[in-house]
Amino acid sequence: MTKLTPETIATVKATIPFLSENSVKLTCEFYHRMFRENPEVKEFFNPAHQASGAQQGALAGAVCAFARNIDTPENLASAVSLIAHKHVSLGVQPEHYPIVGKHLLGAIDALLDPAPPEILEAWGQAYGFLAEVLTGAEAGLFADKPWEGFKPFRIARKVVESESIASFYLEAEDGNPAPAFLPGQYLTVRIPAADGTTTMRNYSLSSYGNNDFLRISVKREEGGHASNYLHGELTEGGLLDVAAPSGDFVFDFERGDAPVLLLSGGVGVTPILGMLHANAGKGCRVDFVHGAINGASHAFKEEVDALVEKHENLNRHYRYSEPAEGDEPDSTGFFDLALIEGLLKPDTEVYFCGPKPMMSLVHSALNELGHPAERIHFEFFGPQEELLQCPMH
């Protein structure tokens, strides 16, 4: 493993003020250069996230975090795990790292117009160190996968779950059983892109404990190429290219019989639902709280109600922000501190996923209540600073 010298560390850390002030400019320049000179890597990236600036912002946050923690890499363990799982799900290979490094250094050089040689040399060494860490982590994950790359799965069933969410039951075309996975993990699917190439998306597995099929549940997003393709173009009997399950937002079965609080909002229910299934009939108490706009947008209500009715350890609470006539939620409004506090014990393991405003509120409430950080688990695609600063309205 490459060891960074004190001089390299000092030089990289000295660039933090510049990076903080110009991080989005840097990442925009980086993506522009890379997609122009190496278009073959475009399939690894979501065009919608590029257009909205979300991808640039997430990378900017990651670059700044790396610079701040370059002398304490142990602080980056959770980020490394998240990135490694994502890279493996997309099929990122070691040969892709030099491409990224070349264009990252080119972007730094362009923004400093030109960068002093010692800065480019230090960042080159720092990036090499990070690449070694990631490729090492990814090699172990690749080795554990039940198959390499993508393989075809047939749409056995397509079920409408709400006004915007549909579930796809996937069976391997080769007839093999569905692979084992951990509750909370996701699948990567590969679909045709608008320009005739392909693009990839991650969708959480919304089922658990059945080896006959894999189930993903997808929200149809306005203008979303992948979600509209799945909803509008794929029918029962159609084929979908699927990579093996990935992801490190998973339920920890080693935590014993401690109480569990599962919080979800909107389509964020998908990984949480798998965790609910995994705990049905277990020795721990599980409180499942789901937030939706109204009954029409509430997916999986009947499925959850049936689980709770069957298993004494499961409890559920539905909160609607804008209930329609005839809706009968357990409470109304947004998630708030009082709701969470009433369900929390000191040893409760909390898992949550949903829209950014909901997650921001839950995260803030748990911190305000002093809940132990090691008992808080969440799925959030983006820099944590964005979660902490996300406005509620």
C-alpha positions in Angstrom: 0.0 0.0 0.0 1.3 3.4 -1.0 2.3 5.5 2.1 1.8 9.3 1.7 4.7 11.5 2.9 4.1 14.3 5.4 4.9 16.8 2.6 2.2 15.3 0.4 -0.4 15.4 3.2 0.5 19.0 4.0 0.2 20.0 0.4 -3.1 18.4 -0.1 -4.5 19.8 3.1 -3.3 23.3 2.0 -5.6 23.1 -1.0 -8.8 22.6 1.2 -9.8 26.3 1.2 -9.5 26.4 -2.6 -11.5 23.2 -2.9 -14.2 24.3 -0.6 -14.7 27.5 -2.5 -14.4 26.0 -6.0 -15.5 22.4 -5.5 -18.5 22.4 -7.8 -16.5 24.2 -10.5 -13.8 21.6 -10.1 -16.2 18.7 -10.5 -18.0 20.3 -13.4 -14.7 20.7 -15.2 -13.8 17.1 -14.3 -16.9 15.6 -15.8 -16.7 17.8 -18.9 -13.2 16.6 -19.6 -13.8 13.0 -18.9 -17.0 12.6 -20.9 -15.4 14.4 -23.8 -12.2 12.4 -23.9 -13.5 9.1 -22.5 -17.2 8.7 -23.4 -17.0 5.0 -22.7 -17.4 5.7 -19.0 -20.6 7.7 -19.3 -22.8 4.6 -18.7 -21.6 4.6 -15.1 -23.3 7.9 -14.4 -26.9 9.0 -14.2 -27.6 11.7 -16.8 -30.4 13.1 -14.6 -28.1 13.6 -11.7 -25.6 15.3 -14.0 -28.3 17.6 -15.3 -29.5 18.5 -11.8 -26.0 19.0 -10.4 -26.5 16.3 -7.8 -23.6 14.2 -9.1 -21.3 17.2 -9.2 -22.3 18.1 -5.7 -21.8 14.6 -4.3 -18.4 14.3 -5.9 -17.4 17.8 -4.6 -18.4 16.7 -1.1 -16.4 13.5 -1.5 -13.2 15.3 -2.7 -13.4 17.8 0.2 -13.9 15.0 2.7 -11.0 13.1 1.4 -8.7 16.1 1.6 -9.8 16.9 5.1 -9.2 13.3 6.3 -6.2 12.4 4.2 -4.1 12.0 7.4 -6.9 10.0 9.2 -8.1 7.6 6.5 -9.9 5.5 9.1 -12.5 8.3 9.3 -13.4 7.4 5.7 -14.2 3.8 6.3 -17.9 4.1 5.9 -17.5 6.3 2.7 -15.1 3.8 1.2 -17.5 1.0 1.9 -20.4 2.9 0.2 -18.4 3.8 -2.8 -16.9 0.3 -3.2 -20.3 -1.3 -3.2 -21.6 1.2 -5.7 -18.6 0.7 -8.0 -18.9 -3.1 -7.8 -22.7 -2.8 -8.6 -21.9 -0.9 -11.8 -18.9 -3.0 -12.8 -16.2 -0.4 -12.3 -12.8 -2.0 -13.0 -9.2 -1.1 -11.9 -8.5 0.2 -15.5 -11.1 2.9 -15.0 -9.2 4.5 -12.2 -6.3 6.0 -14.3 -9.0 7.7 -16.5 -10.6 9.4 -13.4 -7.2 10.4 -12.0 -6.1 11.9 -15.3 -9.1 14.1 -15.6 -9.2 15.0 -11.9 -5.6 16.4 -12.1 -6.5 18.1 -15.4 -9.4 19.8 -13.7 -7.3 21.0 -10.8 -4.7 22.3 -13.3 -7.3 24.1 -15.3 -8.9 25.8 -12.3 -5.5 26.9 -10.8 -4.5 28.0 -14.4 -2.0 26.4 -14.1 -1.5 24.4 -10.9 2.0 24.5 -9.3 3.8 21.2 -10.0 4.0 20.3 -6.4 0.2 20.5 -6.0 -0.4 18.2 -9.1 2.3 15.8 -7.8 0.7 15.7 -4.3 -2.8 15.2 -5.6 -1.5 12.5 -8.0 0.0 10.6 -5.1 -3.1 11.1 -3.0 -5.4 9.9 -5.7 -3.2 6.8 -6.2 -3.5 6.1 -2.5 -7.3 6.3 -2.7 -7.4 4.2 -5.8 -5.4 1.4 -4.0 -7.8 1.5 -1.1 -10.9 1.3 -3.3 -9.7 -1.3 -5.7 -8.6 -3.5 -2.8 -12.0 -3.2 -1.2 -13.7 -3.9 -4.5 -11.7 -7.0 -5.3 -13.1 -8.7 -2.2 -16.7 -7.7 -3.1 -16.3 -8.9 -6.7 -15.0 -12.2 -5.5 -18.2 -12.8 -3.4 -20.6 -12.1 -6.3 -22.7 -15.0 -7.5 -22.1 -13.9 -11.1 -19.9 -11.4 -13.0 -21.4 -8.4 -14.8 -25.0 -8.7 -15.9 -27.2 -11.6 -16.7 -30.8 -11.6 -18.0 -33.8 -11.9 -15.8 -37.4 -12.2 -17.0 -40.2 -10.0 -15.7 -42.4 -12.7 -14.1 -44.9 -10.2 -12.7 -45.4 -6.5 -12.8 -47.6 -5.1 -10.0 -48.9 -1.6 -9.5 -48.3 -0.7 -5.8 -49.5 3.0 -5.8 -50.2 5.8 -8.2 -46.5 6.1 -9.0 -44.7 2.9 -7.8 -44.7 -0.5 -9.6 -43.0 -3.7 -8.5 -41.1 -6.0 -10.9 -40.7 -9.7 -9.9 -37.6 -11.0 -11.6 -36.7 -14.6 -12.3 -33.4 -15.7 -13.8 -33.8 -16.7 -17.4 -31.3 -19.6 -16.9 -33.7 -21.1 -14.3 -31.3 -20.8 -11.4 -32.7 -19.8 -8.0 -32.5 -16.1 -7.0 -29.3 -15.3 -5.1 -29.1 -14.7 -1.4 -28.9 -11.0 -0.3 -29.1 -8.9 2.8 -32.2 -6.9 3.6 -31.6 -3.3 2.4 -29.4 -4.2 -0.6 -30.1 -3.1 -4.2 -29.9 -4.4 -7.7 -28.3 -2.6 -10.6 -30.2 -2.9 -13.9 -28.9 -2.0 -17.3 -31.3 -0.5 -19.9 -31.0 1.1 -23.3 -30.0 4.8 -23.3 -31.5 7.5 -25.5 -28.3 7.8 -27.5 -28.3 4.1 -28.4 -25.8 3.1 -25.7 -26.8 1.7 -22.3 -27.2 3.2 -18.8 -27.4 1.7 -15.3 -29.6 2.4 -12.3 -29.7 1.0 -8.7 -33.1 0.0 -7.3 -33.5 -1.4 -3.8 -34.8 -4.9 -3.3 -38.2 -4.6 -1.6 -38.6 -8.3 -0.6 -36.7 -10.8 1.5 -36.6 -14.5 2.2 -37.8 -15.9 -1.1 -35.4 -17.6 -3.5 -37.9 -17.9 -6.3 -37.6 -14.3 -7.4 -36.0 -10.9 -6.8 -38.3 -7.9 -6.4 -37.5 -4.3 -7.1 -40.1 -1.5 -6.7 -39.6 1.6 -8.8 -41.2 5.1 -8.6 -42.0 6.6 -12.0 -40.2 10.0 -12.0 -41.2 12.8 -14.3 -38.6 13.0 -17.0 -36.8 10.0 -15.6 -35.4 7.9 -18.5 -34.9 4.7 -16.6 -38.1 4.7 -14.4 -40.2 5.6 -17.5 -38.6 2.8 -19.5 -39.4 0.3 -16.7 -42.9 1.5 -16.2 -43.8 2.1 -19.8 -41.7 -0.2 -22.0 -41.2 -3.4 -19.9 -44.0 -5.8 -19.7 -44.4 -9.2 -18.1 -42.3 -11.7 -20.0 -39.7 -9.1 -21.0 -36.0 -9.3 -20.2 -33.9 -7.1 -18.0 -30.1 -7.1 -17.5 -29.4 -7.4 -13.8 -26.2 -7.3 -11.8 -25.8 -9.2 -8.5 -27.1 -7.6 -5.3 -24.9 -4.9 -3.7 -25.0 -2.2 -1.0 -23.9 -1.7 2.6 -27.1 -0.3 4.0 -28.1 -3.6 5.4 -29.9 -4.8 8.5 -27.5 -6.0 11.2 -28.6 -9.4 12.5 -25.9 -9.4 15.1 -27.4 -6.8 17.3 -29.4 -9.3 19.2 -33.0 -8.7 20.4 -32.7 -4.9 20.7 -35.8 -3.1 19.7 -35.9 -1.9 16.1 -37.4 1.3 14.6 -37.9 1.4 10.8 -38.7 4.8 9.3 -39.6 5.3 5.7 -41.0 8.0 3.4 -42.3 7.6 -0.1 -40.4 5.2 -2.3 -37.8 5.0 0.5 -39.9 2.2 1.9 -38.3 -0.3 -0.5 -35.1 -1.2 1.5 -37.0 -0.7 4.8 -39.7 -3.1 3.7 -37.1 -5.9 3.2 -35.9 -5.3 6.7 -39.5 -5.6 8.0 -39.9 -8.9 6.3 -36.6 -10.1 7.7 -37.7 -9.4 11.3 -41.2 -11.0 11.0 -41.6 -13.5 13.9 -38.2 -12.7 15.5 -37.7 -12.0 19.2 -37.3 -8.2 18.9 -40.0 -5.6 18.9 -40.2 -3.8 15.5 -41.9 -0.5 15.0 -42.5 0.4 11.3 -43.5 4.0 10.6 -44.2 5.1 7.0 -44.9 8.5 5.7 -46.9 9.2 2.5 -48.7 12.1 1.0 -52.1 10.3 1.0 -53.6 6.9 0.4 -53.2 7.0 -3.3 -49.4 7.4 -2.9 -49.1 4.8 -0.2 -47.4 1.7 -1.5 -47.5 -1.8 0.1 -50.2 -0.9 2.7 -51.9 -4.3 2.3 -48.6 -6.2 2.4 -47.5 -4.5 5.6 -50.9 -4.8 7.3 -50.9 -8.6 6.6 -47.4 -8.9 8.0 -48.3 -7.0 11.2 -51.5 -9.0 11.6 -49.6 -12.3 11.4 -46.6 -11.5 13.6 -46.9 -10.2 17.1 -43.5 -8.5 17.2 -44.4 -6.2 14.4 -46.2 -2.8 14.8 -47.0 -0.2 12.2 -47.9 3.5 12.1 -48.9 5.5 9.0 -48.6 9.3 8.8 -50.0 11.2 5.8 -48.9 14.8 5.1 -52.0 15.6 3.0 -54.7 13.0 3.6 -57.5 12.8 1.0 -61.1 12.3 1.7 -61.6 8.7 3.0 -58.0 8.2 4.1 -57.6 6.9 7.6 -53.9 7.4 8.6 -52.8 6.9 12.2 -51.6 10.5 12.3 -51.2 13.5 9.9 -48.4 16.0 9.1 -44.7 15.4 8.7 -42.4 13.3 10.8 -41.5 15.1 14.0 -39.5 14.8 17.1 -42.5 13.8 19.3 -43.4 10.8 17.0 -39.8 9.5 17.0 -39.3 10.1 20.7 -42.4 8.1 21.6 -41.0 5.0 19.8 -37.4 5.3 20.9 -35.6 3.5 23.7 -31.8 3.9 24.5 -30.9 0.6 22.8 -33.2 1.0 19.7 -31.6 0.3 16.4 -32.9 2.9 13.9 -33.0 2.5 10.2 -34.4 5.1 7.9 -34.7 6.0 4.2 -36.9 8.5 2.3 -36.9 12.0 0.7 -34.2 14.4 1.8 -36.5 16.6 3.9 -37.8 13.6 5.8 -34.3 12.2 6.4 -33.0 15.6 7.5 -35.8 15.9 10.1 -35.2 12.3 11.4 -31.5 12.8 11.5 -31.8 16.1 13.4 -34.4 14.6 15.8 -32.2 11.6 16.7 -29.3 13.9 17.3 -31.4 16.2 19.5 -32.6 13.2 21.5 -29.0 12.1 22.0 -29.5 8.7 20.4 -26.2 6.8 20.0 -24.7 7.3 16.6 -23.7 3.6 16.3 -27.5 2.8 16.5 -28.4 5.1 13.7 -28.4 3.7 10.1 -29.6 5.4 6.9 -29.4 5.3 3.2 -28.5 8.7 1.7 -27.1 9.2 -1.8 -25.1 12.4 -1.5 -22.7 14.2 0.9 -23.8 14.1 4.5 -23.6 17.9 4.7 -26.5 18.0 2.3 -28.5 15.8 4.7 -27.7 18.1 7.6 -28.6 21.3 5.7 -31.6 20.1 3.8 -34.6 22.4 4.4 -37.9 21.0 5.4 -40.1 23.0 3.0 
